[in-house]
Amino acid sequence: MPSSKPDKPAPKQRPKRREARNFGQLGLDFTPTSAYSYFPRKESEPMNHELIESLDSKVADLLNKYQVLKEENVRLTEENERFKSDKETLRSRIDAILGKLDGI
């Protein structure tokens, strides 16, 4: 049954606008990066050098292993192609033998 109350008019929609926000209230600190300063400590410099040397040797080892694996991949790809060719040759020979046996 319909209601006897008149329908409410739709509320007027206001255009949305961006409000200025105070991020300080949220506890967020937006300090410009230029305000931060970096002062390397003297005792950390030899350790950094050792880390760089260690990283350099690990990268060199990794590159050597990559080169070996790359060469092995080429060799295995060629070997795989050779096996495929041999397989096709054997298949054709077996088919020829089976054809001769069917003829007997």
C-alpha positions as CSV (number, residue, x, y, z in Angstrom):
1,M,0.0,0.0,0.0
2,P,1.5,3.4,-0.9
3,S,2.4,5.7,1.9
4,S,0.4,8.9,2.4
5,K,3.6,10.8,3.3
6,P,5.0,13.0,0.6
7,D,8.3,11.9,-0.9
8,K,11.4,13.7,0.5
9,P,13.1,15.8,-2.0
10,A,16.7,14.6,-2.9
11,P,19.3,16.5,-0.9
12,K,21.3,19.0,-3.0
13,Q,24.7,17.7,-3.8
14,R,27.5,20.1,-3.4
15,P,30.5,20.0,-5.7
16,K,33.4,18.1,-4.0
17,R,36.4,20.2,-3.3
18,R,39.7,19.4,-1.8
19,E,40.1,20.5,1.8
20,A,43.4,21.5,3.1
21,R,44.7,18.9,5.5
22,N,46.9,19.3,8.4
23,F,49.1,16.3,8.4
24,G,50.8,17.4,11.6
25,Q,47.6,16.4,13.4
26,L,48.0,12.9,12.2
27,G,51.5,12.6,13.6
28,L,53.1,12.6,10.1
29,D,56.4,14.5,9.7
30,F,57.1,15.6,6.2
31,T,60.6,17.0,6.6
32,P,62.2,17.9,3.3
33,T,65.0,15.6,2.4
34,S,67.4,18.5,2.3
35,A,66.9,18.9,6.0
36,Y,68.4,15.4,6.6
37,S,72.1,15.1,6.7
38,Y,74.4,12.2,6.2
39,F,77.7,12.0,8.0
40,P,79.6,8.7,7.4
41,R,81.4,7.4,10.4
42,K,85.1,6.8,10.0
43,E,85.0,3.3,11.5
44,S,82.4,2.1,8.9
45,E,84.6,3.0,5.9
46,P,86.9,0.0,6.1
47,M,83.9,-2.3,6.6
48,N,82.2,-0.7,3.5
49,H,85.3,-1.4,1.5
50,E,85.3,-5.0,2.6
51,L,81.7,-5.3,1.7
52,I,82.3,-3.9,-1.7
53,E,85.2,-6.2,-2.3
54,S,83.1,-9.2,-1.2
55,L,80.2,-8.1,-3.4
56,D,82.6,-7.6,-6.3
57,S,84.0,-11.1,-6.0
58,K,80.5,-12.6,-5.7
59,V,79.4,-10.7,-8.8
60,A,82.5,-11.9,-10.7
61,D,81.8,-15.5,-9.6
62,L,78.2,-15.2,-10.7
63,L,79.2,-13.9,-14.1
64,N,81.6,-16.8,-14.5
65,K,78.9,-19.3,-13.6
66,Y,76.5,-17.5,-16.0
67,Q,79.0,-17.8,-18.9
68,V,79.6,-21.5,-18.1
69,L,75.8,-22.2,-18.0
70,K,75.3,-20.3,-21.2
71,E,78.0,-22.3,-23.0
72,E,76.5,-25.5,-21.6
73,N,73.0,-24.5,-22.8
74,V,74.4,-24.0,-26.3
75,R,76.0,-27.5,-26.2
76,L,72.9,-29.2,-24.8
77,T,70.7,-27.5,-27.4
78,E,73.0,-28.8,-30.2
79,E,73.0,-32.3,-28.6
80,N,69.2,-32.2,-28.3
81,E,68.9,-31.3,-32.0
82,R,71.2,-34.2,-32.9
83,F,69.1,-36.6,-30.8
84,K,65.9,-35.4,-32.5
85,S,67.5,-36.0,-35.9
86,D,68.7,-39.5,-34.9
87,K,65.2,-40.3,-33.6
88,E,63.6,-39.3,-36.9
89,T,66.2,-41.4,-38.8
90,L,65.5,-44.4,-36.6
91,R,61.7,-43.9,-37.0
92,S,62.0,-43.9,-40.8
93,R,64.2,-47.0,-40.8
94,I,61.7,-48.9,-38.5
95,D,58.8,-47.8,-40.6
96,A,60.6,-49.1,-43.7
97,I,61.4,-52.5,-41.9
98,L,57.7,-52.8,-40.8
99,G,56.6,-52.1,-44.4
100,K,58.8,-54.9,-45.7
101,L,57.4,-57.3,-43.0
102,D,53.8,-56.4,-44.0
103,G,54.7,-57.3,-47.6
104,I,55.9,-60.8,-46.7
